[in-house]
Amino acid sequence: MKLLLIVNPHAGHGRAGKWIEPMRKRFAERGIETDLRVTGHPGHAVEIVREADFTRYDGLAAAGGDGTLFETVNGFFRNGSGRHIPLGVIPVGTGNAYARDLELKTMGWEKAVDVIAAGKTKPLDAGLYRCGQGETWWLNIVGLGFVADVVQTASRLKWIGNLSYTLGVFHRMAALKTFRMTLTADGRTLERESLFVEVSNTRYTSNFFMAPAARLDDGLLDVTILGPMTRRQLVTAFPKIFTGEHVRLPQVESFTASRIRIETDSPKVLTPDGELTGFTPVTIECLPGAVGVFVP
């Protein structure tokens, strides 16, 4: 097997860079040749993967966090080789939400390498959204409203890991504000006053158990809408998001759909997989079985 290996050396507070040679050695010990590409700036993984000749490889692996995986997937779907190769996930970043759903998060990078070497793959869903700023592919979630505000704060606190999202929640509560939206899901239209909307392919958002019923292979996306809440109510409800109990709250609405259109009273920034790119109005769709992923 020959593998295109993408590594973000800054992932995991710089720990990923120290693991590059041990990773390559472990792959080599398992009979896998690696073509190593180390990212050097934001968007670099998109460029590397987009321009790669997939006919030269048997697989592609992203070693980093959710941001590295996000860039890799966007390069993957923009690649013009005419061939799709399976994707491996080596979770050495801070969030690693997608790896949680693959049950890789607690394994460590060594076991993730072994999963790729074993060669078992499964077709899993991906997400795509289109807005005025273009097309974006994603694997975890895309959100807007309060959740995007939290990401903006957390992005400045990445050095403290997943705790940055929790601190972002409490920081953004000071400016808690609803917005009007029209959401159409598989032909059904809803008019709502909301604090946030999150569309999930995975169960986890960072370490939040946002969509407990989500599955990676059902051809559907899980929509979570949070309606109006006071700050006091939000503080009280917040711990429930770690266990998934928040979906039982009267202010929370959840359902599945394969295609969603969202229009808001004013443009809202979109947050796919912990990044910030694009604005509403937006059309979001599930791409069933679009990515072959190395799985345990």
ZABA-565527 format. One record per residue (C-alpha): residue number from 0; residue in one letter; x, y, z. Coordinates in nm, 3 decimals. Example, Ala and Ser with C-alpha at 12.3 -4.5 7.8 and 13.67 -1.06 7.14 Angstrom:
2
[0 "A" [1.230 -0.450 0.780]] [1 "S" [1.367 -0.106 0.714]] 
REM end
This chain:
296
[0 "M" [0.000 0.000 0.000]] [1 "K" [0.117 0.352 -0.081]] [2 "L" [-0.032 0.632 0.129]] [3 "L" [-0.043 1.008 0.084]] [4 "L" [0.016 1.126 0.441]] [5 "I" [-0.085 1.482 0.530]] [6 "V" [0.050 1.606 0.864]] [7 "N" [-0.021 1.935 1.038]] [8 "P" [0.291 1.972 1.259]] [9 "H" [0.122 2.237 1.476]] [10 "A" [-0.174 2.015 1.572]] [11 "G" [-0.204 1.912 1.935]] [12 "H" [-0.006 2.217 2.051]] [13 "G" [0.289 2.111 1.831]] [14 "R" [0.297 1.749 1.944]] [15 "A" [0.205 1.622 1.596]] [16 "G" [0.533 1.751 1.456]] [17 "K" [0.728 1.534 1.701]] [18 "W" [0.538 1.225 1.591]] [19 "I" [0.606 1.251 1.217]] [20 "E" [0.902 1.016 1.203]] [21 "P" [0.755 0.765 1.452]] [22 "M" [0.439 0.760 1.237]] [23 "R" [0.634 0.692 0.920]] [24 "K" [0.834 0.422 1.094]] [25 "R" [0.520 0.248 1.219]] [26 "F" [0.367 0.258 0.871]] [27 "A" [0.689 0.118 0.722]] [28 "E" [0.693 -0.165 0.977]] [29 "R" [0.348 -0.260 0.850]] [30 "G" [0.457 -0.259 0.487]] [31 "I" [0.309 0.079 0.395]] [32 "E" [0.502 0.335 0.191]] [33 "T" [0.419 0.696 0.283]] [34 "D" [0.447 1.004 0.067]] [35 "L" [0.472 1.264 0.344]] [36 "R" [0.342 1.617 0.296]] [37 "V" [0.372 1.859 0.589]] [38 "T" [0.137 2.158 0.592]] [39 "G" [0.289 2.501 0.634]] [40 "H" [-0.001 2.747 0.635]] [41 "P" [-0.383 2.761 0.656]] [42 "G" [-0.540 2.605 0.348]] [43 "H" [-0.223 2.415 0.258]] [44 "A" [-0.383 2.071 0.299]] [45 "V" [-0.658 2.174 0.055]] [46 "E" [-0.394 2.266 -0.203]] [47 "I" [-0.186 1.950 -0.153]] [48 "V" [-0.478 1.709 -0.176]] [49 "R" [-0.653 1.894 -0.460]] [50 "E" [-0.340 1.877 -0.678]] [51 "A" [-0.237 1.520 -0.587]] [52 "D" [-0.250 1.243 -0.846]] [53 "F" [-0.474 0.991 -0.671]] [54 "T" [-0.385 0.722 -0.926]] [55 "R" [-0.044 0.696 -0.752]] [56 "Y" [-0.193 0.610 -0.411]] [57 "D" [-0.398 0.343 -0.237]] [58 "G" [-0.511 0.575 0.041]] [59 "L" [-0.497 0.921 0.194]] [60 "A" [-0.443 0.998 0.564]] [61 "A" [-0.486 1.321 0.760]] [62 "A" [-0.283 1.356 1.080]] [63 "G" [-0.402 1.656 1.280]] [64 "G" [-0.727 1.780 1.429]] [65 "D" [-1.069 1.851 1.283]] [66 "G" [-0.929 2.152 1.096]] [67 "T" [-0.671 1.939 0.914]] [68 "L" [-0.937 1.683 0.829]] [69 "F" [-1.169 1.960 0.705]] [70 "E" [-0.902 2.092 0.469]] [71 "T" [-0.813 1.741 0.352]] [72 "V" [-1.177 1.663 0.268]] [73 "N" [-1.217 1.987 0.074]] [74 "G" [-0.908 1.901 -0.128]] [75 "F" [-1.038 1.547 -0.172]] [76 "F" [-1.366 1.656 -0.333]] [77 "R" [-1.190 1.912 -0.552]] [78 "N" [-0.937 1.658 -0.682]] [79 "G" [-0.962 1.595 -1.055]] [80 "S" [-0.783 1.259 -1.073]] [81 "G" [-1.104 1.077 -1.155]] [82 "R" [-1.045 0.831 -0.872]] [83 "H" [-1.152 0.833 -0.509]] [84 "I" [-0.919 0.671 -0.257]] [85 "P" [-1.004 0.579 0.104]] [86 "L" [-0.941 0.831 0.380]] [87 "G" [-0.762 0.756 0.706]] [88 "V" [-0.792 0.966 1.023]] [89 "I" [-0.500 1.004 1.265]] [90 "P" [-0.635 1.215 1.554]] [91 "V" [-0.344 1.418 1.691]] [92 "G" [-0.525 1.754 1.726]] [93 "T" [-0.720 1.916 2.006]] [94 "G" [-1.081 1.851 1.901]] [95 "N" [-1.087 1.524 1.704]] [96 "A" [-1.470 1.515 1.700]] [97 "Y" [-1.489 1.302 1.385]] [98 "A" [-1.245 1.052 1.534]] [99 "R" [-1.477 1.014 1.834]] [100 "D" [-1.754 0.885 1.610]] [101 "L" [-1.507 0.643 1.451]] [102 "E" [-1.408 0.529 1.802]] [103 "L" [-1.050 0.635 1.733]] [104 "K" [-1.016 0.922 1.982]] [105 "T" [-0.906 0.711 2.279]] [106 "M" [-0.680 0.484 2.075]] [107 "G" [-0.387 0.718 2.019]] [108 "W" [-0.208 0.775 1.689]] [109 "E" [-0.038 0.434 1.702]] [110 "K" [-0.367 0.246 1.692]] [111 "A" [-0.500 0.484 1.425]] [112 "V" [-0.201 0.388 1.208]] [113 "D" [-0.280 0.020 1.270]] [114 "V" [-0.643 0.076 1.164]] [115 "I" [-0.525 0.217 0.831]] [116 "A" [-0.272 -0.064 0.789]] [117 "A" [-0.547 -0.325 0.844]] [118 "G" [-0.716 -0.189 0.531]] [119 "K" [-1.081 -0.219 0.636]] [120 "T" [-1.291 0.060 0.483]] [121 "K" [-1.654 0.166 0.493]] [122 "P" [-1.846 0.419 0.279]] [123 "L" [-1.957 0.703 0.505]] [124 "D" [-2.163 1.016 0.448]] [125 "A" [-2.025 1.365 0.395]] [126 "G" [-2.192 1.705 0.388]] [127 "L" [-2.188 1.979 0.126]] [128 "Y" [-2.320 2.333 0.148]] [129 "R" [-2.357 2.601 -0.113]] [130 "C" [-2.384 2.972 -0.042]] [131 "G" [-2.289 3.298 -0.209]] [132 "Q" [-1.925 3.236 -0.122]] [133 "G" [-1.907 2.899 -0.301]] [134 "E" [-1.912 2.528 -0.215]] [135 "T" [-1.778 2.374 0.108]] [136 "W" [-1.756 2.008 0.205]] [137 "W" [-1.758 1.890 0.567]] [138 "L" [-1.767 1.574 0.778]] [139 "N" [-1.877 1.683 1.128]] [140 "I" [-2.119 1.973 1.148]] [141 "V" [-2.216 2.308 1.005]] [142 "G" [-2.375 2.561 1.238]] [143 "L" [-2.481 2.922 1.260]] [144 "G" [-2.596 3.168 1.523]] [145 "F" [-2.474 3.125 1.881]] [146 "V" [-2.263 2.819 1.792]] [147 "A" [-2.071 3.019 1.531]] [148 "D" [-2.015 3.297 1.785]] [149 "V" [-1.869 3.037 2.023]] [150 "V" [-1.633 2.910 1.751]] [151 "Q" [-1.512 3.265 1.687]] [152 "T" [-1.417 3.296 2.053]] [153 "A" [-1.276 2.943 2.081]] [154 "S" [-1.051 2.996 1.778]] [155 "R" [-0.858 3.253 1.981]] [156 "L" [-0.821 3.008 2.272]] [157 "K" [-0.714 2.690 2.093]] [158 "W" [-0.406 2.661 2.310]] [159 "I" [-0.627 2.535 2.597]] [160 "G" [-0.790 2.258 2.391]] [161 "N" [-1.157 2.160 2.414]] [162 "L" [-1.204 2.386 2.715]] [163 "S" [-1.189 2.678 2.470]] [164 "Y" [-1.541 2.591 2.349]] [165 "T" [-1.681 2.583 2.700]] [166 "L" [-1.525 2.921 2.777]] [167 "G" [-1.657 3.047 2.445]] [168 "V" [-2.011 2.953 2.547]] [169 "F" [-1.997 3.154 2.868]] [170 "H" [-1.822 3.449 2.704]] [171 "R" [-2.084 3.472 2.427]] [172 "M" [-2.377 3.452 2.667]] [173 "A" [-2.326 3.820 2.744]] [174 "A" [-2.449 3.907 2.394]] [175 "L" [-2.716 3.638 2.365]] [176 "K" [-2.952 3.727 2.083]] [177 "T" [-3.205 3.540 1.870]] [178 "F" [-3.255 3.572 1.496]] [179 "R" [-3.541 3.501 1.258]] [180 "M" [-3.501 3.223 1.004]] [181 "T" [-3.685 3.022 0.745]] [182 "L" [-3.568 2.662 0.730]] [183 "T" [-3.683 2.418 0.464]] [184 "A" [-3.602 2.051 0.530]] [185 "D" [-3.689 1.801 0.256]] [186 "G" [-3.976 2.021 0.142]] [187 "R" [-4.113 2.107 0.490]] [188 "T" [-4.082 2.477 0.580]] [189 "L" [-4.038 2.610 0.934]] [190 "E" [-4.040 2.972 1.051]] [191 "R" [-3.845 3.007 1.374]] [192 "E" [-3.695 3.255 1.621]] [193 "S" [-3.369 3.085 1.714]] [194 "L" [-3.045 3.112 1.907]] [195 "F" [-2.867 2.862 1.685]] [196 "V" [-2.908 2.593 1.423]] [197 "E" [-2.664 2.305 1.391]] [198 "V" [-2.669 2.046 1.115]] [199 "S" [-2.477 1.734 1.217]] [200 "N" [-2.332 1.434 1.040]] [201 "T" [-2.158 1.317 1.360]] [202 "R" [-2.279 1.289 1.717]] [203 "Y" [-2.003 1.509 1.860]] [204 "T" [-1.920 1.877 1.819]] [205 "S" [-1.582 1.916 1.991]] [206 "N" [-1.661 1.741 2.323]] [207 "F" [-2.032 1.836 2.310]] [208 "F" [-2.274 1.545 2.246]] [209 "M" [-2.478 1.764 2.014]] [210 "A" [-2.663 1.506 1.803]] [211 "P" [-2.691 1.181 2.003]] [212 "A" [-2.888 0.998 1.733]] [213 "A" [-2.665 1.095 1.438]] [214 "R" [-2.513 0.819 1.226]] [215 "L" [-2.233 0.842 0.972]] [216 "D" [-2.394 0.605 0.723]] [217 "D" [-2.770 0.671 0.722]] [218 "G" [-2.784 0.921 0.434]] [219 "L" [-2.936 1.182 0.665]] [220 "L" [-2.826 1.492 0.856]] [221 "D" [-2.944 1.566 1.209]] [222 "V" [-3.080 1.919 1.262]] [223 "T" [-3.077 2.077 1.609]] [224 "I" [-3.254 2.410 1.664]] [225 "L" [-3.234 2.602 1.991]] [226 "G" [-3.521 2.843 2.042]] [227 "P" [-3.530 3.151 2.268]] [228 "M" [-3.376 3.110 2.613]] [229 "T" [-3.274 3.347 2.889]] [230 "R" [-2.913 3.352 3.005]] [231 "R" [-3.015 3.185 3.328]] [232 "Q" [-3.192 2.905 3.141]] [233 "L" [-2.892 2.855 2.914]] [234 "V" [-2.650 2.833 3.208]] [235 "T" [-2.876 2.574 3.372]] [236 "A" [-2.918 2.374 3.050]] [237 "F" [-2.555 2.387 2.937]] [238 "P" [-2.428 2.074 3.122]] [239 "K" [-2.690 1.866 2.941]] [240 "I" [-2.506 1.910 2.611]] [241 "F" [-2.226 1.685 2.736]] [242 "T" [-2.467 1.393 2.784]] [243 "G" [-2.715 1.456 2.502]] [244 "E" [-3.001 1.529 2.743]] [245 "H" [-3.042 1.878 2.592]] [246 "V" [-3.252 1.729 2.310]] [247 "R" [-3.534 1.674 2.563]] [248 "L" [-3.556 2.043 2.652]] [249 "P" [-3.873 2.221 2.536]] [250 "Q" [-3.663 2.489 2.365]] [251 "V" [-3.478 2.231 2.152]] [252 "E" [-3.615 2.093 1.827]] [253 "S" [-3.438 1.805 1.649]] [254 "F" [-3.512 1.606 1.333]] [255 "T" [-3.339 1.452 1.032]] [256 "A" [-3.332 1.558 0.668]] [257 "S" [-3.122 1.500 0.359]] [258 "R" [-3.144 1.854 0.218]] [259 "I" [-3.185 2.178 0.412]] [260 "R" [-3.223 2.539 0.305]] [261 "I" [-3.172 2.817 0.564]] [262 "E" [-3.250 3.186 0.515]] [263 "T" [-3.200 3.437 0.799]] [264 "D" [-3.316 3.792 0.866]] [265 "S" [-2.954 3.908 0.829]] [266 "P" [-2.647 3.719 0.701]] [267 "K" [-2.509 3.470 0.955]] [268 "V" [-2.156 3.331 0.938]] [269 "L" [-2.132 2.954 0.891]] [270 "T" [-1.908 2.728 1.096]] [271 "P" [-1.823 2.394 0.929]] [272 "D" [-1.613 2.156 1.142]] [273 "G" [-1.491 2.432 1.373]] [274 "E" [-1.392 2.669 1.090]] [275 "L" [-1.562 2.991 0.977]] [276 "T" [-1.645 3.028 0.610]] [277 "G" [-1.946 3.155 0.415]] [278 "F" [-2.276 3.319 0.511]] [279 "T" [-2.647 3.250 0.492]] [280 "P" [-2.857 3.199 0.287]] [281 "V" [-2.726 2.845 0.251]] [282 "T" [-2.831 2.511 0.104]] [283 "I" [-2.697 2.204 0.286]] [284 "E" [-2.714 1.846 0.166]] [285 "C" [-2.602 1.500 0.266]] [286 "L" [-2.376 1.306 0.028]] [287 "P" [-2.456 0.943 0.114]] [288 "G" [-2.156 0.709 0.125]] [289 "A" [-1.939 0.969 -0.049]] [290 "V" [-1.616 0.891 0.136]] [291 "G" [-1.453 0.553 0.193]] [292 "V" [-1.299 0.572 0.542]] [293 "F" [-1.056 0.335 0.712]] [294 "V" [-1.242 0.203 1.017]] [295 "P" [-1.156 -0.027 1.311]] 
REM end
